Amino acid sequence: MQIVAESSQEIERRLEDVLRSSEFEILNGRWSFEEFSTEDFDTRANHNALALVRDGDAWSQLVPATAVSAEPLLVCSFHFEADVNNSGFVGWLATRIKAATGSGIAVICGQNAKRGGIFDYWCWPSAAGDQILALIQSMREEKQR
């Protein structure tokens, strides 16, 4: 993480550049969160999970949705180059998505040094899928100011 003093306009321009320069991928299918206790980890952890997150005595994993999944989600990923300052990106883009579509977002961040470093999985309700994808694509295509 970097500590850099910036004006509001500098932050805005930097994060617009981060969005455009990131590797963006829309994952196939629908996804959902599945919960289980720590005692069940060895038998319930799914090798197809995109993410596993622990909260005390419970695990939550993001897995391919099934016919009985409570809330099917669409997922995309952003991979950032190692030397790019993406500080503030999640809050910045999530705020724009909420303002434009009304939808909330779940974001899971990770590290993969082989692909530049930090990456994010962004999840949202399937019902908001087309709106959110159109917004992200539009923002990625906007010309620099």
C-alpha positions in Angstrom: 0.0 0.0 0.0 1.1 3.5 -0.8 0.7 6.7 1.1 0.5 9.7 -1.3 -1.1 13.1 -0.7 -3.4 13.9 -3.7 -6.1 16.4 -4.5 -9.6 15.1 -5.2 -9.0 15.7 -8.9 -5.7 13.8 -8.9 -7.4 10.9 -7.1 -10.2 10.9 -9.7 -7.8 10.9 -12.7 -5.5 8.2 -11.1 -8.4 5.9 -10.4 -9.9 6.4 -13.9 -6.5 5.4 -15.2 -6.3 2.4 -12.9 -9.7 1.2 -14.2 -8.7 1.6 -17.8 -5.3 -0.1 -17.4 -6.5 -3.0 -15.2 -6.9 -6.5 -16.7 -10.7 -6.9 -16.6 -12.5 -10.3 -17.0 -16.1 -11.3 -16.7 -16.3 -14.8 -15.2 -18.7 -17.3 -16.8 -21.8 -18.5 -15.0 -23.5 -17.5 -11.7 -21.8 -17.7 -8.3 -23.0 -17.8 -4.7 -21.7 -17.8 -1.2 -21.8 -21.0 0.8 -21.2 -21.1 4.6 -19.9 -23.9 6.8 -18.3 -24.3 10.2 -14.6 -24.7 10.8 -15.1 -28.3 11.9 -16.4 -29.1 8.4 -13.6 -27.4 6.5 -11.9 -30.7 5.4 -15.1 -32.0 3.8 -16.8 -28.8 2.7 -14.0 -26.6 1.2 -14.6 -26.6 -2.5 -11.7 -26.8 -5.0 -13.9 -24.8 -7.5 -14.3 -21.9 -5.0 -13.0 -18.5 -6.2 -12.5 -17.5 -2.6 -12.5 -18.9 1.0 -12.9 -16.4 3.8 -12.9 -17.2 7.5 -14.9 -15.4 10.2 -14.1 -16.9 13.6 -15.7 -20.4 13.6 -17.3 -20.1 10.2 -16.1 -20.2 6.6 -17.7 -18.6 3.6 -16.8 -19.7 0.1 -17.7 -18.2 -3.3 -18.6 -21.2 -5.5 -20.6 -21.9 -8.7 -24.3 -21.4 -8.0 -26.7 -24.3 -8.0 -30.4 -24.4 -8.7 -31.1 -23.8 -5.0 -28.6 -21.0 -4.4 -30.2 -18.2 -2.4 -28.7 -15.2 -4.3 -27.0 -16.0 -7.6 -24.2 -13.4 -8.4 -22.3 -12.3 -11.4 -18.6 -12.0 -10.9 -15.8 -10.1 -12.7 -12.2 -9.6 -11.8 -9.7 -6.8 -12.0 -6.0 -7.5 -12.0 -3.6 -4.6 -11.4 -0.1 -4.2 -12.5 2.5 -4.3 -9.7 3.6 -0.7 -10.0 0.1 0.8 -10.2 -1.3 2.7 -7.1 -4.8 1.3 -6.9 -5.4 2.7 -3.4 -9.1 3.8 -3.0 -10.2 1.9 -6.1 -12.8 -0.3 -4.4 -14.6 2.5 -2.7 -14.4 4.8 -5.7 -15.9 2.3 -8.2 -18.4 0.8 -5.7 -19.8 4.3 -5.0 -20.2 4.9 -8.8 -22.0 1.6 -9.3 -24.3 2.2 -6.3 -25.1 5.8 -7.5 -25.8 4.7 -11.1 -27.6 1.4 -10.6 -28.7 1.2 -6.9 -26.9 -2.1 -6.5 -24.6 -3.1 -3.8 -21.3 -4.9 -4.5 -19.3 -7.5 -2.7 -15.5 -7.3 -3.3 -12.9 -9.9 -2.4 -9.3 -8.9 -2.8 -6.3 -11.2 -3.1 -2.6 -11.3 -4.1 -1.1 -13.2 -7.1 2.5 -12.2 -7.8 2.6 -14.1 -11.1 -0.1 -11.7 -12.5 1.2 -8.4 -11.1 0.1 -8.5 -7.5 -3.3 -7.3 -6.2 -6.5 -8.5 -7.8 -10.2 -8.1 -6.9 -13.3 -10.3 -7.5 -16.4 -8.1 -7.8 -19.8 -9.7 -7.2 -23.3 -8.3 -7.7 -26.9 -9.6 -8.0 -27.6 -11.2 -11.4 -30.6 -8.9 -11.7 -28.3 -5.9 -12.0 -25.8 -7.6 -14.3 -26.4 -5.8 -17.6 -26.5 -2.4 -16.0 -23.3 -2.8 -14.0 -21.4 -4.4 -16.8 -22.5 -1.6 -19.2 -21.4 1.0 -16.6 -17.9 -0.6 -16.1 -17.4 -1.0 -19.9 -18.4 2.6 -20.5 -16.1 3.9 -17.8 -13.2 1.8 -19.1 -13.7 3.3 -22.6 -14.0 7.0 -21.6 -11.2 9.1 -22.9 -8.8 10.7 -20.5 -9.6 14.2 -19.4 
